[in-house]
Amino acid sequence: MFRSPRPPLTAIVLAALTLATACTAAPAERPVYGPRAATVTPARLSETLPADPVRMVLPATGAESRWTQGLDVFTQQVRQAVAASCAREHGFALPGRIPVAFIRFSDVPDLDFIARHGFSESATVPAPPSSPAPDRTGTAAETRTCLARGTAKAQALRDRYAEVQGQWFGTIASLSQDDATATARALRTLPDCFARHGIEAADEQAYFALADRLMQSADASELPAQESRLGQAYAACMRPVEAVREPARTELRTRFLAAPEHAAAVRALRTTLVPALRAAEQLYGVRLVFPEP
């Protein structure tokens, strides 16, 4: 599962994309060859923060993007925890909610994670402690009030980094859009590499569409092996791309951080973000955790 974290800023938090990110038809399907696996390896959780919070907000590598995923999940859990607390205070239960999940970023693919776990699997987000919910269902107005309170608290955290993060993802998107870059040249090698893995896909987007169809059509007993093969093939073919794109992103970040227009935001990230997150942990009873291979 991928997220495409590009402006507008609300998309950074709310737009969760599945593998079906392509809008054009994929080539005809062929069997996907590769190592067979009976299961997809379970992922773990880590509580270790980066030494520099900038790496959590402005990821340049796939491994760094795990911190970004955890940050995104944390703000969602804060929203849910505040809304649920509000409802309990007023003696009603909130309607069912979509479970929070770690969503990877398409512009910063975590190839080591994908090779081990496939596309859709990640670590399980720990459920925060819960109190017995009242039997009464809230009115529409009561529900809106509590949901709005949760959204406001989560947004207060996101406001500490969302604008500069949106600018960062907009910056790194240019690496794949400029046909003259080394990244673009590396991306043009993908069709041949996919073909060597028994996959006919003209580009990365077509690969996602094909992978999505294959996994949706697979029997439950076949899905883990299919997931494993697809993830390993994608990771293998994207490694030459990331070999040039990760250093390019890292260099871009160095320049991004040094730009005068970003100085205040970067200083705030380094001095106030982690204390605010730790305070939210204590206040709302949620944990800041990150997926780990």
Phi, psi and chi 1 to 4 in degrees:
 res  aa     phi    psi   chi1   chi2   chi3   chi4
   1 MET       -  134.1 -169.2  177.3  -69.7      -
   2 PHE  -125.9  150.9  -85.3  130.1      -      -
   3 ARG  -115.4  141.1 -178.5 -167.9  -49.6  -81.1
   4 SER  -105.9   95.3 -178.0      -      -      -
   5 PRO   -85.5   76.7   31.7  -29.3      -      -
   6 ARG  -125.0  161.1  -60.4  177.6 -177.2  173.9
   7 PRO   -54.4  151.6  -24.0   33.3      -      -
   8 PRO   -69.1  161.3   27.1  -36.1      -      -
   9 LEU   -61.2  -33.6  -67.0  178.1      -      -
  10 THR   -61.4  -24.6   52.5      -      -      -
  11 ALA   -68.1  -24.2      -      -      -      -
  12 ILE   -61.6  -37.1  -61.6  170.5      -      -
  13 VAL   -96.8  -36.7  177.3      -      -      -
  14 LEU  -102.6  -21.7  -59.3  175.9      -      -
  15 ALA   -90.4   95.6      -      -      -      -
  16 ALA   -97.0  116.4      -      -      -      -
  17 LEU  -102.0  141.8  -58.3 -177.9      -      -
  18 THR   -91.7 -173.3   64.3      -      -      -
  19 LEU   -63.1  -20.8  -69.3  175.4      -      -
  20 ALA   -80.3   62.2      -      -      -      -
  21 THR   -93.0  -12.5   53.1      -      -      -
  22 ALA   -83.6  147.4      -      -      -      -
  23 CYS  -112.7    4.9   56.9      -      -      -
  24 THR  -111.1  159.2   56.3      -      -      -
  25 ALA   -69.5  141.5      -      -      -      -
  26 ALA   -86.7  158.1      -      -      -      -
  27 PRO   -63.6  170.5  -18.5   30.3      -      -
  28 ALA   -58.3  144.7      -      -      -      -
  29 GLU   -81.1  144.6  -62.7  176.1   11.0      -
  30 ARG  -132.1  160.9  -74.2  172.0   51.0 -170.5
  31 PRO   -57.6  142.8  -23.5   33.8      -      -
  32 VAL   -96.6  115.9  178.9      -      -      -
  33 TYR   -96.5  155.3  -58.2  104.9      -      -
  34 GLY   152.7 -177.9      -      -      -      -
  35 PRO   -60.9  134.9  -19.1   29.8      -      -
  36 ARG   -88.2  145.8  -62.3 -171.5   64.5   84.0
  37 ALA  -138.2  138.4      -      -      -      -
  38 ALA   -75.8  -31.5      -      -      -      -
  39 THR  -140.5  162.3   60.8      -      -      -
  40 VAL   -93.9  127.4  176.0      -      -      -
  41 THR   -61.2  128.5  -52.9      -      -      -
  42 PRO   -63.3  144.5  -19.6   31.6      -      -
  43 ALA   -91.9  166.0      -      -      -      -
  44 ARG  -114.2 -179.9  -60.6  171.1  -65.7  164.7
  45 LEU  -122.7  148.3  -71.3  171.7      -      -
  46 SER  -130.8  148.3  170.7      -      -      -
  47 GLU  -108.7    5.3  -64.4 -176.6  -10.3      -
  48 THR   -77.2  122.1  -56.4      -      -      -
  49 LEU   -87.1  154.8  -77.4  165.5      -      -
  50 PRO   -69.1  153.5   26.1  -34.4      -      -
  51 ALA   -62.2  -33.3      -      -      -      -
  52 ASP  -115.7  114.6 -174.4   -9.3      -      -
  53 PRO   -57.9  -19.5  -21.6   31.9      -      -
  54 VAL   -55.8  -35.4  160.3      -      -      -
  55 ARG   -69.0  -22.7  -60.9  171.3   63.7 -163.6
  56 MET   -79.4  -33.8  178.2  166.4   52.7      -
  57 VAL   -92.5  -35.5  177.2      -      -      -
  58 LEU  -120.7   72.1  -44.7  176.5      -      -
  59 PRO   -70.3  140.8   29.3  -36.7      -      -
  60 ALA  -114.1  -13.5      -      -      -      -
  61 THR  -129.5  162.3   71.3      -      -      -
  62 GLY   -60.0  -41.2      -      -      -      -
  63 ALA   -63.0  -39.7      -      -      -      -
  64 GLU   -66.0  -29.7  -71.5  177.6  -16.3      -
  65 SER   -65.2  -18.6   74.7      -      -      -
  66 ARG   -64.8  -36.4  -62.0  169.5 -154.1  154.9
  67 TRP   -64.5  -39.4  -76.3  -47.2      -      -
  68 THR   -63.6  -40.9  -44.2      -      -      -
  69 GLN   -60.5  -44.0  -65.9  173.2   52.3      -
  70 GLY   -64.0  -38.5      -      -      -      -
  71 LEU   -63.5  -43.5  178.4   60.6      -      -
  72 ASP   -61.5  -46.9 -173.1   14.0      -      -
  73 VAL   -62.4  -39.6  159.8      -      -      -
  74 PHE   -59.9  -45.3 -176.8   75.4      -      -
  75 THR   -65.8  -34.7   58.5      -      -      -
  76 GLN   -66.0  -39.1  -66.7 -179.5   59.8      -
  77 GLN   -68.5  -35.3  -71.5 -168.9  -54.0      -
  78 VAL   -60.7  -44.7  165.7      -      -      -
  79 ARG   -57.5  -46.1 -177.0 -175.2   68.6 -121.1
  80 GLN   -68.1  -41.0  -67.9 -174.8   -9.0      -
  81 ALA   -65.0  -42.7      -      -      -      -
  82 VAL   -66.7  -42.7  171.3      -      -      -
  83 ALA   -63.2  -42.9      -      -      -      -
  84 ALA   -65.6  -39.6      -      -      -      -
  85 SER   -64.0  -41.7  175.7      -      -      -
  86 CYS   -60.1  -44.6  169.9      -      -      -
  87 ALA   -63.4  -42.7      -      -      -      -
  88 ARG   -62.6  -40.2  -75.3 -166.0  -58.6  -87.3
  89 GLU   -60.0  -32.0  -70.4  172.7    6.8      -
  90 HIS   -99.1    6.3  -68.7   83.7      -      -
  91 GLY    76.0   32.9      -      -      -      -
  92 PHE  -142.3  166.0   69.8   91.0      -      -
  93 ALA  -105.5  142.5      -      -      -      -
  94 LEU   -78.4  155.0  -71.1  172.0      -      -
  95 PRO   -66.3  165.8   22.6  -32.4      -      -
  96 GLY   -58.2  151.1      -      -      -      -
  97 ARG  -128.4  156.5   60.0 -162.1 -178.8 -164.7
  98 ILE   -71.5  129.9  -61.3  173.8      -      -
  99 PRO   -59.8  143.6  -21.6   32.5      -      -
 100 VAL   -76.7  140.4  176.2      -      -      -
 101 ALA  -140.8  151.7      -      -      -      -
 102 PHE   -74.4  125.1  -64.5  111.1      -      -
 103 ILE  -117.1  124.6  -51.7  -62.3      -      -
 104 ARG   -78.0  165.5  -70.5 -171.2  -73.8  -86.8
 105 PHE  -108.2  124.9  -64.0   85.3      -      -
 106 SER   -67.7  -29.4   57.4      -      -      -
 107 ASP   -80.1  -12.4  -79.3  -18.7      -      -
 108 VAL  -134.9   73.1 -166.5      -      -      -
 109 PRO   -67.7  136.7   24.8  -33.5      -      -
 110 ASP   -96.1   86.0 -173.6   -4.3      -      -
 111 LEU   -67.0  -37.6  -60.5 -175.3      -      -
 112 ASP   -61.8  -41.1  -70.9  -19.8      -      -
 113 PHE   -67.6  -44.1 -156.1  101.5      -      -
 114 ILE   -64.7  -41.3  -67.6  169.4      -      -
 115 ALA   -61.9  -33.8      -      -      -      -
 116 ARG   -86.4  -36.8 -179.3  179.5  -69.9  -95.2
 117 HIS  -117.3   -4.7  -56.4  -69.1      -      -
 118 GLY    80.9 -169.8      -      -      -      -
 119 PHE   -83.2  -45.9  -75.2  106.7      -      -
 120 SER   -92.2  -17.6   60.8      -      -      -
 121 GLU   -87.2  145.2  -64.7  -62.6  -39.0      -
 122 SER  -151.2 -174.4 -171.0      -      -      -
 123 ALA   -67.9  153.4      -      -      -      -
 124 THR   -83.1  128.2  -59.0      -      -      -
 125 VAL   -70.1  125.9  175.7      -      -      -
 126 PRO   -68.3  136.9   24.5  -32.5      -      -
 127 ALA   -78.2  132.6      -      -      -      -
 128 PRO   -68.5  157.8   24.1  -32.1      -      -
 129 PRO   -56.6  142.3  -20.8   31.2      -      -
 130 SER  -128.7  149.9   59.8      -      -      -
 131 SER  -103.4  156.7  -58.5      -      -      -
 132 PRO   -55.5  132.2  -23.4   33.0      -      -
 133 ALA   -84.6  142.3      -      -      -      -
 134 PRO   -61.5  157.9  -21.2   32.4      -      -
 135 ASP   -75.5  -27.7  -66.7  -27.5      -      -
 136 ARG   -72.8  137.4 -177.4  174.4   73.1   87.1
 137 THR   -87.9  133.8  -59.4      -      -      -
 138 GLY   -70.8  155.1      -      -      -      -
 139 THR   -69.9  167.0   65.8      -      -      -
 140 ALA   -59.1  -41.0      -      -      -      -
 141 ALA   -66.9  -43.2      -      -      -      -
 142 GLU   -62.2  -43.7  -72.2  174.9  -36.6      -
 143 THR   -62.7  -45.3  -61.9      -      -      -
 144 ARG   -60.1  -40.2  -77.8 -163.9  -58.5  -89.2
 145 THR   -62.1  -45.8  -64.1      -      -      -
 146 CYS   -72.3  -38.6  -74.3      -      -      -
 147 LEU   -63.8  -38.9  -68.5  177.2      -      -
 148 ALA   -65.6  -36.5      -      -      -      -
 149 ARG   -64.8  -42.2 -174.5  177.3  -60.8 -179.5
 150 GLY   -64.2  -43.1      -      -      -      -
 151 THR   -61.4  -40.1  -62.7      -      -      -
 152 ALA   -64.3  -41.6      -      -      -      -
 153 LYS   -67.4  -40.6  -67.0  -62.4 -175.7 -179.0
 154 ALA   -65.9  -40.7      -      -      -      -
 155 GLN   -65.1  -33.1 -170.1   60.7   48.9      -
 156 ALA   -61.6  -36.1      -      -      -      -
 157 LEU   -71.0  -45.6  -73.6  174.1      -      -
 158 ARG   -64.0  -31.6  -72.4 -164.7  -70.5  -93.6
 159 ASP   -60.9  -19.2  -76.3  -14.5      -      -
 160 ARG   -72.3  -18.6  -65.2  176.8  175.6  -86.2
 161 TYR  -142.7  -12.5   61.9   84.3      -      -
 162 ALA   -61.4  -42.3      -      -      -      -
 163 GLU   -65.0  -48.4 -177.2  174.2    0.3      -
 164 VAL   -69.1  -31.5   70.6      -      -      -
 165 GLN   -66.9  -41.0 -173.4 -179.2   68.0      -
 166 GLY   -61.7  -39.7      -      -      -      -
 167 GLN   -64.6  -37.7  -66.8  168.1  -11.9      -
 168 TRP   -65.7  -47.8  168.0 -117.2      -      -
 169 PHE   -66.0  -32.6  -82.5  112.1      -      -
 170 GLY   -64.4  -34.8      -      -      -      -
 171 THR   -68.4  -46.3  -61.9      -      -      -
 172 ILE   -74.3  -19.9   62.8  175.5      -      -
 173 ALA   -62.1  -26.9      -      -      -      -
 174 SER   -66.0  -21.4   63.9      -      -      -
 175 LEU   -61.8  -35.2  -70.3  173.1      -      -
 176 SER   -93.5  -13.6  -59.2      -      -      -
 177 GLN   -89.0  -24.0  -65.7  168.5   -9.2      -
 178 ASP   -88.1  114.2 -175.0  -11.7      -      -
 179 ASP   -64.8  -14.8  -72.0  -19.0      -      -
 180 ALA   -89.4   -7.0      -      -      -      -
 181 THR   -79.6  159.7   64.2      -      -      -
 182 ALA   -63.7  -31.9      -      -      -      -
 183 THR   -63.1  -45.1  -63.7      -      -      -
 184 ALA   -62.2  -39.4      -      -      -      -
 185 ARG   -64.6  -40.1  -68.9 -167.2  -65.8  -87.6
 186 ALA   -66.3  -37.3      -      -      -      -
 187 LEU   -62.5  -28.4  -75.3  168.2      -      -
 188 ARG   -71.8  -10.2  -71.4 -165.2  -75.4  -89.1
 189 THR   -85.3   -8.8   68.5      -      -      -
 190 LEU   -61.8  -44.8  -71.8  177.9      -      -
 191 PRO   -55.3  -43.2  -26.2   35.8      -      -
 192 ASP   -66.0  -39.4  -72.1  -17.1      -      -
 193 CYS   -67.4  -44.9 -177.8      -      -      -
 194 PHE   -57.2  -41.8  -70.1  152.7      -      -
 195 ALA   -61.1  -36.3      -      -      -      -
 196 ARG   -65.9  -20.9  -69.7 -165.9  -66.9  -86.8
 197 HIS   -97.1   12.3  -72.2  -93.9      -      -
 198 GLY    78.1   24.2      -      -      -      -
 199 ILE  -122.7  127.3  -58.4  165.9      -      -
 200 GLU   -99.2  104.2  -69.4 -175.8    7.3      -
 201 ALA  -146.5  129.7      -      -      -      -
 202 ALA   -75.1  -22.1      -      -      -      -
 203 ASP  -164.2 -175.1   53.5   28.3      -      -
 204 GLU   -63.2  -41.8 -172.1  179.7    7.4      -
 205 GLN   -63.6  -42.9  -64.4  -64.6  -37.5      -
 206 ALA   -63.8  -34.7      -      -      -      -
 207 TYR   -62.5  -44.3 -177.4   87.0      -      -
 208 PHE   -59.8  -43.5  -70.0  157.7      -      -
 209 ALA   -63.7  -43.3      -      -      -      -
 210 LEU   -65.2  -44.9  173.3   59.8      -      -
 211 ALA   -60.6  -40.5      -      -      -      -
 212 ASP   -62.4  -44.2 -171.8   49.6      -      -
 213 ARG   -66.0  -40.9  -70.5 -154.4  -52.8  -83.5
 214 LEU   -63.0  -41.2  -72.6  170.9      -      -
 215 MET   -73.4  -33.9  -73.8 -168.2  -69.8      -
 216 GLN   -70.8  -30.3  -72.0 -171.8   24.5      -
 217 SER   -90.5   -9.5   63.2      -      -      -
 218 ALA   -73.4  144.5      -      -      -      -
 219 ASP   -65.8  156.0  -67.8  -23.7      -      -
 220 ALA   -56.3  -36.9      -      -      -      -
 221 SER   -70.4  -24.5   60.5      -      -      -
 222 GLU   -91.8  -17.2  -59.8  171.4  -15.7      -
 223 LEU   -61.2  -44.7 -170.2   57.4      -      -
 224 PRO   -59.5  -43.1  -25.8   36.6      -      -
 225 ALA   -66.2  -40.5      -      -      -      -
 226 GLN   -62.7  -44.2 -170.6   76.1  -82.0      -
 227 GLU   -59.8  -44.8  174.7   91.6   -0.8      -
 228 SER   -64.0  -46.5  177.2      -      -      -
 229 ARG   -63.0  -44.0  -69.8 -164.7  -62.1  -90.9
 230 LEU   -64.2  -43.1  -72.1  166.1      -      -
 231 GLY   -64.4  -42.6      -      -      -      -
 232 GLN   -66.6  -38.5  -70.4  177.2   30.5      -
 233 ALA   -65.9  -45.6      -      -      -      -
 234 TYR   -61.5  -46.7  175.8   82.1      -      -
 235 ALA   -62.1  -41.5      -      -      -      -
 236 ALA   -63.0  -42.7      -      -      -      -
 237 CYS   -76.6  -27.4  -68.8      -      -      -
 238 MET   -86.2  -10.6  -75.7  -64.0  -67.3      -
 239 ARG   -62.2  -41.1  -72.0 -163.1 -171.7  -81.6
 240 PRO   -63.3  -32.1  -24.0   35.4      -      -
 241 VAL   -66.9  -49.7  177.2      -      -      -
 242 GLU   -68.7  -23.7  -74.7  -61.1  -79.0      -
 243 ALA   -61.9  -30.1      -      -      -      -
 244 VAL   -99.6  -28.3  -65.1      -      -      -
 245 ARG   -79.6  -36.3 -168.6  159.6   57.5  176.5
 246 GLU   -62.8  -48.3  -80.9 -161.1   -2.9      -
 247 PRO   -60.9  -35.0  -23.0   33.8      -      -
 248 ALA   -66.3  -41.4      -      -      -      -
 249 ARG   -65.2  -41.0  -78.8 -165.2  -61.8 -100.5
 250 THR   -62.7  -41.8  -58.3      -      -      -
 251 GLU   -65.5  -41.7 -177.8 -178.2  -11.4      -
 252 LEU   -59.8  -40.4  -91.9  179.9      -      -
 253 ARG   -65.4  -39.1 -174.9  170.2   62.3 -171.9
 254 THR   -58.0  -44.4  -61.6      -      -      -
 255 ARG   -69.5  -38.6  -62.1 -157.5  -58.9  -91.7
 256 PHE   -60.2  -45.8 -174.0   93.1      -      -
 257 LEU   -67.5  -29.5  -63.9  176.0      -      -
 258 ALA   -82.7  -12.4      -      -      -      -
 259 ALA   -67.1  131.7      -      -      -      -
 260 PRO   -56.4  -34.5  -23.9   33.4      -      -
 261 GLU   -68.7  -14.6   62.5  -92.6   28.2      -
 262 HIS  -105.1   -0.1  -59.8  139.3      -      -
 263 ALA   -59.6  -46.2      -      -      -      -
 264 ALA   -66.4  -42.0      -      -      -      -
 265 ALA   -65.6  -41.6      -      -      -      -
 266 VAL   -66.4  -40.7  170.9      -      -      -
 267 ARG   -62.0  -40.0 -176.0  165.4   56.1 -108.3
 268 ALA   -66.5  -39.5      -      -      -      -
 269 LEU   -58.5  -41.6  -71.4 -179.6      -      -
 270 ARG   -79.6  -20.3  -73.7  173.7  165.9  158.1
 271 THR  -111.7  -27.2   58.0      -      -      -
 272 THR  -120.0  -19.6   68.6      -      -      -
 273 LEU   -66.2  -53.7  179.1   59.3      -      -
 274 VAL   -62.4  -44.8  171.1      -      -      -
 275 PRO   -57.0  -37.3  -27.7   36.6      -      -
 276 ALA   -67.0  -38.9      -      -      -      -
 277 LEU   -67.5  -41.9  -62.7  174.4      -      -
 278 ARG   -65.1  -38.9  -67.5  -52.7 -169.1 -158.7
 279 ALA   -64.2  -40.0      -      -      -      -
 280 ALA   -65.1  -37.4      -      -      -      -
 281 GLU   -55.9  -48.5  -78.7 -175.1  -52.1      -
 282 GLN   -68.0  -39.2  -64.9  -62.8  -43.3      -
 283 LEU   -74.0  -38.2 -173.1   58.8      -      -
 284 TYR  -110.2   -3.8  -55.0  123.7      -      -
 285 GLY    72.0   30.5      -      -      -      -
 286 VAL  -116.7  157.8  -64.8      -      -      -
 287 ARG  -108.6  140.9  -67.6  169.4   55.9 -155.5
 288 LEU   -90.8  105.2  179.5   59.8      -      -
 289 VAL  -132.2  162.0  -65.6      -      -      -
 290 PHE  -135.0  144.4  -44.8   99.5      -      -
 291 PRO   -67.5  150.1   25.0  -32.6      -      -
 292 GLU  -147.7  135.8 -171.6  174.8   88.8      -
 293 PRO   -59.6      -  -22.1   32.3      -      -
